[in-house]
């Protein structure tokens, strides 16, 4: 049976996807109210979470618990010595006000796998799904903080009360994690109740907190793990350094000594920057990130067994198409065409280029 398709358009409906990418992405919060509690029913249900926790033999830190009112909560409270989750004690901590966090559950649930792959195909960035289950009564899993990645919050059940504050660090890098006490939390700039079927997009760097109301709450946090211009620049510089021995020279002798005269070193630094600008290969650096993304997206072969069983019945009247959200890279030289996908490559004679491209896109 074919699964329901999820993509950016459906995720943020009725907000236009192009307007989101051009105006909101990495820049501004977006709150979508729908009045449709079952909007995300095909993505995730409480039965899916219960099944994962009680039958998949998950370990910490795939499953963690957080409780802002119980900062001394440790994994020993809900795991066996091996790290295996003890579901009975986990649920007891939940009943006592702790929030259950299931990290990267897209590795276990096909619907979430499809969602992440669809978003990766659209954005060319990695995505992951974390699930938060919070008990009723104003429970709060995390204190006020910001994330170092953008998130789409999809409210599955119950209601969650969100407060958003200032942005002390614009678009923080992964290494610029939130430090408690380093930033003053003022008055909220936005407060809202996220109801089932609603969506909230929060750019990285925006401080926020969330607590349950009089209902247990469950939501998906769909996180964007981007490659940034900083990453690209570092890759470009590294590539120049492989060709230019001047960039590989040691720093000046004695540069750490008190009183070291930096003037000559400063001029040298400017000269090296000029060499990098002159020699940097933008396309080569960007290809590196594109190839890395494509090669590390492992195949989602759900339904492959039934397809194999139908091979003997295929005829010229049947239709075939690439799997949804396939990420691939097509290249050619004077003799051959090569397609890269799923960490492997397939090379064919050049005359196959046009039909191969048609098969991959039609």
Secondary structure, 3 states (H helix, E strand, C coil): CCCCCCCHHHHHCCCCHHHHHHHHCCCCCEEECCCCCCCCCCCCCHHHHHHHHHHCCCECCCEEEECCCCCCCCHHHCECCCCEECHHHHHHHHHCCCEEEECCHHHCCHHHHHHHHHHHHHHCCEEEEEEEEECCCCCCCCCCECCCCCEEEEEEECCEEEEECCCCCCCCCCCCCCCCCCCCCCCCCEEEEECCCCEEEECCCCCEEEEECCCCEEEEEEEEECCCHHHHHHHHHHHHHHHCHHHHCCCCCCCCCCCCCCHHHHHHHHHHHHHHHHHCCHHHHHHHHHHHHHHHCCCCCCCHHHHHHHHHHCCCCCCCCCCCCCCCEEEECCCEEEEEECCEEEEEEHHHHHHHHHHHHC
